[in-house]
Amino acid sequence: PSFCAHYNDRVLALRYVYVLALAVWLGGMVVLGAVVAPTTFQVLQASEPTTGRLLGGAVFGAILSRFHYVAYGAGALALLALAAMALLGPRPVAFAVRSTIVALMLVIALYSGLVVLREVDAIQQEVGGLPSSLPAGDARRVRFDELHQLSTRLMMMNIVGALVLLSLEEAIRKMTSMPATH
């Protein structure tokens, strides 16, 4: 009985860490896309009509770059929590599915932060201003636009992944009658 109580406490704590990591990751992505980006560009363009968009891009780029570290940490923490739950006792329900989704999300975040964002930064450095100020057919402008769309799609994929995982977590909780983590 003593082992079971400690086992359940540890698993519950690890489950809480897992859900918290997903919530921080998802919440960060939603806040960045729905609040930070539009507000940053709106305020800076309104206060500095000629340079506001360039400054907004620099500010949001720095925020996004730093957020990637949050995403890497949250993804690693979620994977570690799942692995620890599996090591402590019976494999968690849908362990392979959950681990695979988290791993894919982490790979997407790494690709976005280490490849896509670096290429965006390199184009901006080369242009020395707004890529949108280049002629429409300029290869750098076209590539920048492609990377911007790719970055948005990658974040949307991770938002969907986090929503699926949190929904799955709630379904598992109901199925196994575990207490909610709120």
LOKEVEX-891577 format. One record per atom (N, C-alpha, C, O): residue in one letter; x, y, z; atom name. Coordinates in Angstrom, 3 decimals, decimal comma. Each point is the difference from the previous one (the first is absolute). Example, Ala and Ser with C-alpha at 12.3 -4.5 7.8 and 13.67 -1.06 7.14 Angstrom:
BEGIN
  resn         x         y         z  name
     a    13,190    -5,690     7,800     N
     a    -0,890     1,190     0,000    CA
     a     0,900     1,200     0,000     C
     a     1,036    -0,019     0,665     O
     s    -1,386     1,069    -1,385     N
     s     0,820     1,190     0,060    CA
     s    -0,770     1,090     0,730     C
     s     0,509     1,108     0,169     O
//
This chain:
BEGIN
  resn         x         y         z  name
     p     0,807    -1,196     0,000     N
     p    -0,807     1,196     0,000    CA
     p     0,855     1,266     0,000     C
     p    -0,317     0,966    -0,694     O
     s     1,405    -0,972     1,477     N
     s     0,865     1,174     0,064    CA
     s     0,622     0,277    -1,367     C
     s     0,071     1,152    -0,428     O
     f     0,381    -2,209    -0,258     N
     f     0,585     0,167    -1,331    CA
     f    -1,028     0,587    -0,965     C
     f     0,314     0,912    -0,765     O
     c    -1,527    -1,428     0,799     N
     c    -1,052     0,474    -0,903    CA
     c    -0,305     1,464     0,219     C
     c    -0,171     0,752    -0,960     O
     a     0,101    -0,338     2,217     N
     a    -0,287     1,405     0,292    CA
     a     1,104     0,889    -0,552     C
     a    -0,278     1,026    -0,620     O
     h     1,539    -1,419     0,844     N
     h     1,120     0,795    -0,507    CA
     h     0,043    -0,025    -1,526     C
     h     0,283     1,010    -0,644     O
     y    -0,567    -2,177     0,081     N
     y    -0,041    -0,118    -1,460    CA
     y    -1,044     0,951    -0,573     C
     y     0,288     0,747    -0,936     O
     n    -1,500    -0,767     1,490     N
     n    -1,062     0,864    -0,495    CA
     n     0,348     1,474     0,168     C
     n    -0,288     0,804    -0,887     O
     d     0,901    -0,437     2,004     N
     d     0,406     1,389     0,223    CA
     d     1,024     0,438    -1,041     C
     d    -0,094     1,095    -0,554     O
     r     1,065    -1,953     0,297     N
     r     1,048     0,343    -0,973    CA
     r    -0,573     0,101    -1,407     C
     r     0,322     0,926    -0,744     O
     v    -1,156    -1,863     0,389     N
     v    -0,601     0,024    -1,333    CA
     v    -0,903     1,219    -0,152     C
     v    -0,001     0,647    -1,047     O
     l    -0,753    -0,339     2,071     N
     l    -0,865     1,180    -0,041    CA
     l     0,843     1,276    -0,147     C
     l    -0,356     0,895    -0,766     O
     a     1,464    -0,817     1,496     N
     a     0,893     1,159    -0,110    CA
     a     0,595     0,094    -1,414     C
     a     0,089     1,087    -0,571     O
     l     0,311    -2,220     0,024     N
     l     0,554    -0,006    -1,363    CA
     l    -1,065     0,367    -1,030     C
     l     0,281     0,703    -0,971     O
     r    -1,487    -1,177     1,185     N
     r    -1,104     0,354    -0,897    CA
     r    -0,252     1,497     0,049     C
     r    -0,244     0,629    -1,030     O
     y     0,304    -0,061     2,222     N
     y    -0,174     1,441     0,160    CA
     y     1,091     0,750    -0,762     C
     y    -0,293     0,971    -0,698     O
     v     1,541    -1,405     0,823     N
     v     1,120     0,621    -0,724    CA
     v    -0,241    -0,085    -1,507     C
     v     0,207     0,975    -0,722     O
     y    -0,642    -2,135     0,255     N
     y    -0,285    -0,211    -1,426    CA
     y    -1,080     0,967    -0,496     C
     y     0,172     0,662    -1,024     O
     v    -1,284    -0,588     1,757     N
     v    -1,102     0,878    -0,399    CA
     v     0,427     1,469     0,082     C
     v    -0,345     0,796    -0,873     O
     l     1,082    -0,444     1,902     N
     l     0,480     1,379     0,144    CA
     l     0,926     0,377    -1,153     C
     l    -0,104     1,101    -0,540     O
     a     0,999    -1,996     0,161     N
     a     0,904     0,275    -1,128    CA
     a    -0,800     0,238    -1,282     C
     a     0,287     0,927    -0,757     O
     l    -1,286    -1,767     0,524     N
     l    -0,841     0,194    -1,188    CA
     l    -0,774     1,310     0,059     C
     l    -0,123     0,700    -1,006     O
     a    -0,397    -0,371     2,181     N
     a    -0,779     1,231     0,152    CA
     a     0,862     1,238    -0,217     C
     a    -0,437     0,952    -0,646     O
     v     1,650    -0,956     1,177     N
     v     0,916     1,134    -0,190    CA
     v     0,352     0,140    -1,479     C
     v     0,003     1,104    -0,545     O
     w     0,291    -2,223    -0,092     N
     w     0,372     0,011    -1,411    CA
     w    -1,158     0,507    -0,849     C
     w     0,170     0,909    -0,812     O
     l    -1,344    -1,497     1,001     N
     l    -1,177     0,410    -0,763    CA
     l    -0,357     1,455     0,291     C
     l    -0,232     0,782    -0,922     O
     g     0,187    -0,427     2,185     N
     g    -0,350     1,367     0,369    CA
     g     0,957     1,018    -0,600     C
     g    -0,419     1,054    -0,478     O
     g     1,688    -1,372     0,505     N
     g     0,992     0,897    -0,590    CA
     g    -0,223     0,202    -1,487     C
     g     0,075     1,125    -0,495     O
     m    -0,346    -2,199    -0,215     N
     m    -0,225     0,110    -1,449    CA
     m    -1,235     0,834    -0,294     C
     m     0,019     0,848    -0,893     O
     v    -1,088    -1,080     1,634     N
     v    -1,249     0,735    -0,225    CA
     v     0,193     1,483     0,316     C
     v    -0,437     0,858    -0,767     O
     v     1,081    -0,556     1,878     N
     v     0,217     1,393     0,377    CA
     v     0,898     0,701    -1,026     C
     v    -0,254     1,149    -0,362     O
     l     1,288    -1,826    -0,100     N
     l     0,875     0,607    -1,012    CA
     l    -0,772     0,364    -1,258     C
     l     0,108     1,117    -0,504     O
     g    -0,886    -2,065     0,002     N
     g    -0,711     0,221    -1,254    CA
     g    -1,202     0,912     0,108     C
     g    -0,265     0,790    -0,906     O
     a    -0,467    -0,890     2,003     N
     a    -1,253     0,747     0,120    CA
     a     0,158     1,364     0,660     C
     a    -0,821     0,890    -0,224     O
     v     1,867    -0,709     1,039     N
     v     0,136     1,245     0,750    CA
     v     1,311     0,722    -0,314     C
     v    -0,013     1,155    -0,427     O
     v     1,134    -1,827     0,634     N
     v     1,299     0,665    -0,088    CA
     v     0,300     0,520    -1,399     C
     v     0,328     1,175    -0,164     O
     a    -0,437    -2,034    -0,849     N
     a     0,343     0,440    -1,364    CA
     a    -0,884     1,153    -0,471     C
     a     0,533     1,040    -0,389     O
     p    -1,857    -1,178     0,406     N
     p    -0,809     1,110    -0,509    CA
     p     0,165     1,288     0,811     C
     p     0,026     1,092    -0,567     O
     t     0,084    -1,218     1,878     N
     t     0,143     1,193     0,843    CA
     t     1,341     0,686    -0,253     C
     t     0,062     1,223    -0,122     O
     t     0,994    -1,999     0,044     N
     t     1,332     0,559    -0,242    CA
     t     0,020     0,802    -1,298     C
     t     0,448     1,147    -0,020     O
     f    -0,931    -1,748    -1,053     N
     f     0,012     0,695    -1,289    CA
     f    -0,943     1,211     0,003     C
     f     0,346     1,056    -0,528     O
     q    -1,517    -1,207     1,113     N
     q    -0,976     1,092     0,024    CA
     q     0,538     1,213     0,761     C
     q    -0,074     1,124    -0,498     O
     v     0,603    -1,339     1,679     N
     v     0,487     1,106     0,828    CA
     v     1,215     0,657    -0,635     C
     v     0,074     1,227    -0,070     O
     l     0,871    -2,020    -0,389     N
     l     1,222     0,581    -0,560    CA
     l    -0,257     0,698    -1,328     C
     l     0,616     1,031    -0,273     O
     q    -1,497    -1,555    -0,550     N
     q    -0,318     0,672    -1,263    CA
     q    -0,772     1,295     0,250     C
     q     0,175     0,975    -0,732     O
     a    -1,018    -0,957     1,749     N
     a    -0,764     1,207     0,305    CA
     a     0,909     1,101     0,553     C
     a    -0,207     1,178    -0,291     O
     s     1,205    -1,553     1,080     N
     s     0,870     1,009     0,598    CA
     s     1,147     0,412    -0,912     C
     s     0,500     1,120     0,105     O
     e    -0,081    -2,001    -0,990     N
     e     1,089     0,281    -0,938    CA
     e    -0,395    -0,482    -1,396     C
     e     0,406    -1,086    -0,415     O
     p    -1,200     1,888    -0,318     N
     p    -0,512    -0,460    -1,297    CA
     p     1,086    -0,429    -0,995     C
     p    -0,236    -0,902    -0,803     O
     t     1,402     1,519     0,838     N
     t     1,022    -0,351    -0,992    CA
     t     0,847    -1,206     0,405     C
     t     0,413    -0,773    -0,864     O
     t    -0,151     0,600     2,146     N
     t     0,877    -1,097     0,433    CA
     t    -0,694    -1,007     0,914     C
     t     0,612    -0,982     0,421     O
     g    -1,874     1,217    -0,115     N
     g    -0,707    -0,859     0,945    CA
     g    -0,077    -1,452    -0,413     C
     g     0,144    -0,893     0,835     O
     r    -0,369     0,648    -2,113     N
     r    -0,107    -1,392    -0,472    CA
     r     1,343    -0,721     0,133     C
     r     0,049    -1,163     0,399     O
     l     1,023     1,853    -0,731     N
     l     1,337    -0,584     0,124    CA
     l     0,312    -0,286     1,470     C
     l     0,493    -1,076     0,339     O
     l    -0,782     2,042     0,522     N
     l     0,229    -0,171     1,428    CA
     l    -0,897    -1,108     0,560     C
     l     0,445    -0,801     0,822     O
     g    -1,699     0,754    -1,260     N
     g    -0,913    -1,062     0,427    CA
     g     0,530    -1,371    -0,357     C
     g    -0,082    -0,934     0,797     O
     g     0,626     0,814    -1,997     N
     g     0,583    -1,275    -0,429    CA
     g     1,191    -0,386     0,858     C
     g     0,176    -1,168     0,344     O
     a     0,642     2,155    -0,002     N
     a     1,169    -0,274     0,845    CA
     a    -0,432    -0,417     1,408     C
     a     0,545    -0,947     0,567     O
     v    -1,523     1,659    -0,010     N
     v    -0,478    -0,321     1,351    CA
     v    -0,651    -1,381     0,018     C
     v     0,331    -0,835     0,842     O
     f    -1,258     0,594    -1,774     N
     f    -0,682    -1,287     0,013    CA
     f     0,966    -1,141    -0,323     C
     f    -0,123    -1,089     0,560     O
     g     1,070     1,327    -1,446     N
     g     1,001    -1,024    -0,304    CA
     g     0,798    -0,392     1,232     C
     g     0,285    -1,178     0,215     O
     a     0,079     2,179     0,602     N
     a     0,743    -0,284     1,235    CA
     a    -0,872    -0,770     0,995     C
     a     0,470    -0,928     0,658     O
     i    -1,733     1,318    -0,554     N
     i    -0,924    -0,700     0,907    CA
     i    -0,186    -1,445    -0,460     C
     i     0,055    -0,925     0,811     O
     l    -0,274     0,736    -2,097     N
     l    -0,198    -1,343    -0,542    CA
     l     1,239    -0,864     0,198     C
     l    -0,098    -1,183     0,326     O
     s     1,251     1,785    -0,527     N
     s     1,253    -0,730     0,197    CA
     s     0,125    -0,479     1,443     C
     s     0,399    -1,138     0,247     O
     r    -0,734     1,992     0,692     N
     r     0,065    -0,391     1,414    CA
     r    -1,079    -1,014     0,343     C
     r     0,229    -0,899     0,808     O
     f    -1,401     1,034    -1,413     N
     f    -1,064    -0,957     0,279    CA
     f     0,382    -1,409    -0,443     C
     f    -0,432    -0,979     0,609     O
     h     1,231     0,869    -1,656     N
     h     0,400    -1,333    -0,442    CA
     h     0,685    -0,771     1,137     C
     h    -0,150    -1,218     0,097     O
     y     0,890     1,911     0,750     N
     y     0,639    -0,683     1,135    CA
     y    -1,058    -0,520     0,978     C
     y     0,165    -1,068     0,588     O
     v    -1,235     1,818    -0,420     N
     v    -1,114    -0,474     0,828    CA
     v    -0,587    -1,266    -0,623     C
     v    -0,272    -0,975     0,699     O
     a     0,081     1,000    -2,017     N
     a    -0,551    -1,163    -0,700    CA
     a     0,922    -1,209     0,135     C
     a    -0,467    -1,112     0,247     O
     y     1,774     1,323    -0,406     N
     y     0,942    -1,122     0,140    CA
     y    -0,070    -0,578     1,408     C
     y    -0,026    -1,218     0,178     O
     g    -0,004     2,089     0,812     N
     g    -0,065    -0,454     1,392    CA
     g    -1,306    -0,724     0,303     C
     g    -0,002    -1,047     0,647     O
     a    -1,105     1,609    -1,117     N
     a    -1,300    -0,629     0,241    CA
     a    -0,078    -1,360    -0,674     C
     a    -0,498    -0,957     0,591     O
     g     0,981     0,864    -1,812     N
     g    -0,015    -1,276    -0,715    CA
     g     0,858    -1,047     0,683     C
     g    -0,416    -1,147     0,160     O
     a     1,621     1,547     0,246     N
     a     0,893    -0,933     0,691    CA
     a    -0,601    -0,432     1,337     C
     a     0,063    -1,175     0,364     O
     l    -0,640     2,122     0,361     N
     l    -0,614    -0,310     1,295    CA
     l    -1,189    -0,951    -0,162     C
     l    -0,168    -0,931     0,788     O
     a    -0,650     1,170    -1,810     N
     a    -1,144    -0,886    -0,244    CA
     a     0,471    -1,415    -0,335     C
     a    -0,559    -0,975     0,502     O
     l     1,582     0,860    -1,344     N
     l     0,536    -1,326    -0,342    CA
     l     0,595    -0,692     1,218     C
     l    -0,216    -1,193     0,211     O
     l     0,963     1,944     0,587     N
     l     0,601    -0,584     1,201    CA
     l    -1,067    -0,455     0,992     C
     l     0,130    -1,061     0,610     O
     a    -1,178     1,857    -0,450     N
     a    -1,075    -0,378     0,921    CA
     a    -0,691    -1,279    -0,472     C
     a    -0,279    -0,892     0,802     O
     l     0,005     0,805    -2,103     N
     l    -0,613    -1,229    -0,533    CA
     l     0,908    -1,204     0,208     C
     l    -0,456    -1,067     0,413     O
     a     1,748     1,245    -0,702     N
     a     0,948    -1,105     0,163    CA
     a     0,107    -0,421     1,459     C
     a     0,068    -1,192     0,297     O
     a    -0,051     2,154     0,611     N
     a     0,086    -0,322     1,431    CA
     a    -1,250    -0,743     0,463     C
     a     0,091    -0,931     0,800     O
     m    -1,264     1,341    -1,303     N
     m    -1,229    -0,728     0,357    CA
     m     0,090    -1,448    -0,463     C
     m    -0,416    -0,912     0,714     O
     a     0,962     0,703    -1,915     N
     a     0,127    -1,358    -0,529    CA
     a     1,002    -0,817     0,812     C
     a    -0,186    -1,203     0,185     O
     l     1,245     1,848     0,299     N
     l     1,017    -0,710     0,777    CA
     l    -0,478    -0,344     1,413     C
     l     0,441    -0,992     0,583     O
     l    -1,326     1,796    -0,043     N
     l    -0,471    -0,221     1,368    CA
     l    -0,992    -1,145     0,126     C
     l    -0,191    -0,543     1,089     O
     g    -0,418     0,188    -2,159     N
     g    -1,002    -1,053     0,105    CA
     g    -0,507    -0,389    -1,364     C
     g     0,741     0,037    -0,982     O
     p    -1,995    -0,408     0,918     N
     p    -0,550    -0,372    -1,297    CA
     p     0,067     1,176    -0,968     C
     p    -0,115     1,165     0,378     O
     r     0,303    -1,518    -1,609     N
     r     0,079     1,029    -1,035    CA
     r    -1,298     0,811    -0,004     C
     r    -1,090    -0,569     0,046     O
     p     1,213     1,918    -0,103     N
     p    -1,213     0,831    -0,023    CA
     p    -0,880    -0,314    -1,212     C
     p     0,488    -0,436    -1,043     O
     v    -1,783     0,665     1,200     N
     v    -0,953    -0,208    -1,096    CA
     v     0,432     0,870    -1,182     C
     v     0,338     1,171     0,169     O
     a    -0,354    -1,758    -1,361     N
     a     0,358     0,698    -1,244    CA
     a     1,405     0,599     0,065     C
     a     0,258     1,049    -0,590     O
     f     0,638    -1,708     1,299     N
     f     1,372     0,486     0,175    CA
     f     0,687     0,260    -1,339     C
     f     0,589     1,062    -0,202     O
     a    -0,665    -2,031    -0,713     N
     a     0,681     0,136    -1,289    CA
     a    -0,562     1,173    -0,801     C
     a     0,755     0,765    -0,599     O
     v    -2,064    -0,629     0,591     N
     v    -0,643     1,093    -0,740    CA
     v     0,405     1,344     0,594     C
     v     0,401     0,915    -0,720     O
     r    -0,510    -0,809     2,035     N
     r     0,328     1,267     0,668    CA
     r     1,470     0,344    -0,179     C
     r     0,333     1,145    -0,305     O
     s     0,547    -2,115     0,490     N
     s     1,437     0,242    -0,157    CA
     s     0,342     0,401    -1,430     C
     s     0,822     0,888    -0,224     O
     t    -1,454    -1,544    -0,733     N
     t     0,265     0,312    -1,408    CA
     t    -0,447     1,415    -0,338     C
     t     0,722     0,733    -0,676     O
     i    -1,902    -0,344     1,140     N
     i    -0,494     1,352    -0,291    CA
     i     0,911     1,045     0,640     C
     i     0,356     0,985    -0,646     O
     v     0,023    -1,190     1,907     N
     v     0,892     0,961     0,665    CA
     v     1,343     0,060    -0,729     C
     v     0,535     1,086    -0,223     O
     a     0,009    -2,240    -0,148     N
     a     1,286    -0,021    -0,715    CA
     a    -0,099     0,734    -1,333     C
     a     0,899     0,759    -0,360     O
     l    -1,989    -0,983    -0,374     N
     l    -0,192     0,711    -1,273    CA
     l    -0,122     1,506     0,224     C
     l     0,561     0,796    -0,754     O
     m    -1,291    -0,415     1,789     N
     m    -0,123     1,426     0,320    CA
     m     1,364     0,598     0,327     C
     m     0,305     1,118    -0,416     O
     l     0,506    -1,849     1,149     N
     l     1,328     0,488     0,360    CA
     l     0,885     0,126    -1,243     C
     l     0,736     0,977    -0,141     O
     v    -0,803    -1,945    -0,745     N
     v     0,762     0,079    -1,257    CA
     v    -0,458     1,212    -0,819     C
     v     0,826     0,716    -0,566     O
     i    -2,127    -0,492     0,505     N
     i    -0,534     1,161    -0,730    CA
     i     0,516     1,294     0,625     C
     i     0,414     0,909    -0,718     O
     a    -0,435    -0,817     2,044     N
     a     0,493     1,205     0,678    CA
     a     1,496     0,201    -0,262     C
     a     0,446     1,119    -0,252     O
     l     0,315    -2,197     0,312     N
     l     1,434     0,095    -0,274    CA
     l     0,259     0,451    -1,435     C
     l     0,848     0,859    -0,239     O
     y    -1,564    -1,428    -0,699     N
     y     0,159     0,390    -1,403    CA
     y    -0,377     1,474    -0,192     C
     y     0,700     0,748    -0,683     O
     s    -1,802    -0,352     1,290     N
     s    -0,453     1,383    -0,105    CA
     s     1,029     0,964     0,577     C
     s     0,319     1,014    -0,620     O
     g     0,198    -1,325     1,798     N
     g     0,925     0,905     0,667    CA
     g     1,412    -0,029    -0,542     C
     g     0,651     1,040    -0,097     O
     l    -0,170    -2,223    -0,259     N
     l     1,399    -0,127    -0,411    CA
     l     0,219     0,145    -1,500     C
     l     1,098     0,356    -0,428     O
     v    -2,112    -0,624    -0,369     N
     v     0,162     0,075    -1,449    CA
     v    -0,788     1,180    -0,578     C
     v     0,577     0,898    -0,613     O
     v    -1,883    -0,907     0,809     N
     v    -0,859     1,009    -0,623    CA
     v     0,320     1,399     0,524     C
     v     0,216     0,923    -0,786     O
     l    -0,186    -0,763     2,096     N
     l     0,246     1,318     0,583    CA
     l     1,384     0,528    -0,359     C
     l     0,161     1,199    -0,228     O
     r     0,826    -2,063     0,174     N
     r     1,356     0,430    -0,393    CA
     r     0,035     0,479    -1,442     C
     r     0,673     0,982    -0,314     O
     e    -1,396    -1,668    -0,562     N
     e    -0,029     0,427    -1,395    CA
     e    -0,734     1,334    -0,146     C
     e     0,401     0,851    -0,793     O
     v    -1,467    -0,675     1,555     N
     v    -0,721     1,282     0,010    CA
     v     0,945     1,112     0,434     C
     v     0,066     1,051    -0,638     O
     d     0,664    -1,286     1,725     N
     d     0,947     0,996     0,507    CA
     d     1,081     0,316    -1,031     C
     d     0,382     1,158    -0,168     O
     a     0,105    -2,181    -0,516     N
     a     1,046     0,199    -1,006    CA
     a    -0,507     0,865    -1,151     C
     a     0,725     0,869    -0,485     O
     i    -1,953    -1,096     0,047     N
     i    -0,580     0,810    -1,072    CA
     i    -0,153     1,441     0,458     C
     i     0,329     0,928    -0,737     O
     q    -0,825    -0,741     1,948     N
     q    -0,178     1,359     0,519    CA
     q     1,341     0,721     0,117     C
     q     0,092     1,189    -0,305     O
     q     0,933    -1,890     0,738     N
     q     1,343     0,596     0,092    CA
     q     0,516     0,391    -1,382     C
     q     0,552     1,084    -0,186     O
     e    -0,740    -1,973    -0,772     N
     e     0,473     0,261    -1,366    CA
     e    -0,721     1,190    -0,617     C
     e     0,625     0,832    -0,658     O
     v    -1,922    -0,748     0,864     N
     v    -0,812     1,072    -0,573    CA
     v     0,272     1,317     0,722     C
     v    -0,012     1,063    -0,620     O
     g     0,258    -1,132     1,924     N
     g     0,251     1,205     0,777    CA
     g    -1,258     0,818     0,235     C
     g     0,081     1,191     0,301     O
     g    -1,216    -1,804    -0,433     N
     g    -1,273     0,681     0,199    CA
     g    -1,120    -0,995    -0,151     C
     g     0,168    -1,191     0,259     O
     l    -1,306     1,685    -0,678     N
     l    -1,167    -0,865    -0,179    CA
     l     0,084    -0,761    -1,317     C
     l     0,132     0,619    -1,056     O
     p    -0,204    -1,941     1,096     N
     p    -0,053    -0,749    -1,256    CA
     p    -1,206     0,398    -0,849     C
     p     0,043    -0,119    -1,225     O
     s    -1,115     0,589     1,860     N
     s    -1,183     0,422    -0,756    CA
     s     0,249     1,274    -0,795     C
     s    -0,805     0,354    -0,862     O
     s     1,914     0,345     1,138     N
     s     0,335     1,203    -0,776    CA
     s     0,711    -0,352    -1,305     C
     s     0,187     0,862    -0,858     O
     l     0,205    -2,113     0,711     N
     l     0,641    -0,455    -1,238    CA
     l    -1,048    -0,179    -1,090     C
     l    -1,182    -0,158     0,303     O
     p     1,596     0,181    -1,563     N
     p    -0,953    -0,261    -1,088    CA
     p    -0,667    -1,367     0,177     C
     p     0,610    -0,932     0,525     O
     a    -1,858     0,822    -0,964     N
     a    -0,802    -1,211     0,201    CA
     a     0,691    -1,267    -0,493     C
     a    -0,173    -1,056     0,610     O
     g     0,934     1,121    -1,671     N
     g     0,641    -1,187    -0,557    CA
     g     1,374    -0,291     0,567     C
     g     0,609    -1,003    -0,371     O
     d    -0,102     1,840     1,253     N
     d     1,331    -0,203     0,582    CA
     d     0,028    -1,333     0,755     C
     d    -0,888    -0,278     0,807     O
     a     1,895    -0,535    -1,068     N
     a     0,098    -1,338     0,585    CA
     a     0,032     0,045     1,527     C
     a    -0,541    -0,885     0,662     O
     r     1,172     1,915    -0,109     N
     r     0,072     0,112     1,462    CA
     r    -1,374     0,292     0,603     C
     r    -0,354    -0,538     1,049     O
     r    -0,399     1,377    -1,710     N
     r    -1,348     0,316     0,489    CA
     r    -0,900    -1,229    -0,102     C
     r    -0,751    -0,315     0,923     O
     v     0,839    -0,371    -2,057     N
     v    -0,798    -1,209    -0,196    CA
     v     0,348    -1,038     1,063     C
     v    -0,890    -0,614     0,588     O
     r     2,194     0,420    -0,341     N
     r     0,428    -0,995     0,986    CA
     r    -0,438     0,407     1,407     C
     r    -0,442    -0,846     0,777     O
     f     0,561     2,128    -0,446     N
     f    -0,440     0,490     1,306    CA
     f    -1,490    -0,285     0,199     C
     f    -0,406    -0,482     1,057     O
     d    -0,400     0,777    -2,065     N
     d    -1,442    -0,252     0,091    CA
     d    -0,288    -1,490     0,182     C
     d    -0,880    -0,374     0,776     O
     e     1,620    -0,475    -1,489     N
     e    -0,168    -1,450     0,145    CA
     e     0,348    -0,447     1,427     C
     e    -0,705    -0,813     0,599     O
     l     1,797     1,357    -0,073     N
     l     0,428    -0,364     1,348    CA
     l    -0,992     0,485     1,054     C
     l    -0,261    -0,695     0,983     O
     h    -0,286     1,879    -1,190     N
     h    -1,000     0,530     0,928    CA
     h    -1,230    -0,917     0,025     C
     h    -0,511    -0,335     1,069     O
     q     0,049    -0,062    -2,246     N
     q    -1,143    -0,919    -0,080    CA
     q     0,331    -1,353     0,631     C
     q    -0,823    -0,582     0,706     O
     l     2,034     0,091    -0,967     N
     l     0,424    -1,282     0,573    CA
     l     0,041     0,087     1,525     C
     l    -0,465    -0,909     0,687     O
     s     1,018     1,994    -0,161     N
     s     0,074     0,185     1,443    CA
     s    -1,398    -0,007     0,625     C
     s    -0,220    -0,610     1,047     O
     t    -0,716     1,292    -1,699     N
     t    -1,381     0,038     0,486    CA
     t    -0,619    -1,391    -0,032     C
     t    -0,665    -0,404     0,954     O
     r     0,877    -0,328    -2,035     N
     r    -0,553    -1,357    -0,114    CA
     r     0,599    -0,941     1,047     C
     r    -0,707    -0,822     0,583     O
     l     2,001     0,948    -0,353     N
     l     0,649    -0,857     0,998    CA
     l    -0,570     0,259     1,390     C
     l    -0,246    -0,933     0,764     O
     m     0,037     2,221    -0,441     N
     m    -0,579     0,304     1,301    CA
     m    -1,433    -0,514     0,084     C
     m    -0,415    -0,501     1,045     O
     m    -0,336     0,618    -2,116     N
     m    -1,372    -0,525    -0,001    CA
     m    -0,006    -1,521     0,190     C
     m    -0,867    -0,537     0,690     O
     m     1,823    -0,147    -1,295     N
     m     0,098    -1,452     0,185    CA
     m     0,238    -0,329     1,477     C
     m    -0,588    -0,939     0,537     O
     n     1,453     1,720     0,109     N
     n     0,273    -0,257     1,409    CA
     n    -1,184     0,375     0,893     C
     n    -0,226    -0,640     1,028     O
     i    -0,521     1,657    -1,408     N
     i    -1,208     0,338     0,751    CA
     i    -0,998    -1,156    -0,085     C
     i    -0,585    -0,397     1,008     O
     v     0,397    -0,135    -2,207     N
     v    -0,910    -1,136    -0,173    CA
     v     0,513    -1,202     0,794     C
     v    -0,782    -0,678     0,666     O
     g     2,071     0,413    -0,728     N
     g     0,570    -1,115     0,752    CA
     g    -0,245     0,139     1,498     C
     g    -0,373    -0,968     0,663     O
     a     0,583     2,170    -0,130     N
     a    -0,221     0,226     1,436    CA
     a    -1,473    -0,159     0,357     C
     a    -0,329    -0,567     1,042     O
     l    -0,553     1,061    -1,893     N
     l    -1,437    -0,145     0,261    CA
     l    -0,407    -1,475    -0,017     C
     l    -0,792    -0,440     0,833     O
     v     1,335    -0,314    -1,780     N
     v    -0,287    -1,441    -0,056    CA
     v     0,489    -0,683     1,276     C
     v    -0,716    -0,811     0,587     O
     l     1,939     1,140    -0,161     N
     l     0,556    -0,625     1,204    CA
     l    -0,798     0,355     1,250     C
     l    -0,241    -0,860     0,847     O
     l    -0,164     2,108    -0,729     N
     l    -0,785     0,388     1,174    CA
     l    -1,388    -0,641    -0,020     C
     l    -0,522    -0,387     1,046     O
     s    -0,067     0,275    -2,219     N
     s    -1,291    -0,686    -0,115    CA
     s     0,148    -1,481     0,335     C
     s    -0,837    -0,577     0,693     O
     l     1,892    -0,017    -1,183     N
     l     0,281    -1,403     0,297    CA
     l     0,227    -0,195     1,498     C
     l    -0,457    -0,984     0,582     O
     e     1,157     1,917     0,026     N
     e     0,258    -0,083     1,434    CA
     e    -1,307     0,031     0,793     C
     e    -0,165    -0,749     0,962     O
     e    -0,748     1,605    -1,363     N
     e    -1,294     0,076     0,686    CA
     e    -0,801    -1,287    -0,216     C
     e    -0,642    -0,495     0,926     O
     a     0,678    -0,043    -2,140     N
     a    -0,715    -1,252    -0,271    CA
     a     0,587    -1,143     0,831     C
     a    -0,741    -0,831     0,527     O
     i     2,055     0,790    -0,412     N
     i     0,653    -1,041     0,805    CA
     i    -0,357     0,179     1,471     C
     i    -0,264    -0,972     0,708     O
     r     0,259     2,214    -0,258     N
     r    -0,353     0,280     1,405    CA
     r    -1,413    -0,501     0,306     C
     r    -0,237    -0,629     1,031     O
     k    -0,683     0,912    -1,931     N
     k    -1,378    -0,453     0,215    CA
     k    -0,090    -1,519    -0,035     C
     k    -0,713    -0,614     0,793     O
     m     1,446     0,025    -1,721     N
     m    -0,036    -1,444    -0,175    CA
     m     0,586    -0,724     1,226     C
     m    -0,486    -1,062     0,389     O
     t     1,509     1,635     0,198     N
     t     0,674    -0,651     1,117    CA
     t    -0,411     0,591     1,348     C
     t     0,516    -0,412     1,038     O
     s    -1,431     1,365    -1,045     N
     s    -0,512     0,651     1,216    CA
     s     1,095     0,654     0,827     C
     s    -0,052    -0,015     1,230     O
     m     1,049     0,591    -1,906     N
     m     1,067     0,721     0,705    CA
     m    -0,530     1,380     0,361     C
     m    -0,875     0,530    -0,684     O
     p     1,405     0,059     1,764     N
     p    -0,433     1,350     0,360    CA
     p     0,507     1,015    -1,020     C
     p     1,065    -0,181    -0,590     O
     a    -1,822     1,231     0,390     N
     a     0,412     1,073    -0,907    CA
     a     1,189     0,729     0,611     C
     a     0,170     0,007     1,219     O
     t     0,666     0,617    -2,082     N
     t     1,189     0,700     0,486    CA
     t    -0,255     1,482     0,165     C
     t     0,942     0,792    -0,043     O
     h    -2,195    -0,395     0,232     N
     h    -0,261     1,430     0,227    CA
     h    -0,408     0,254     1,416     C
     h    -0,259     1,144     0,372     O
//
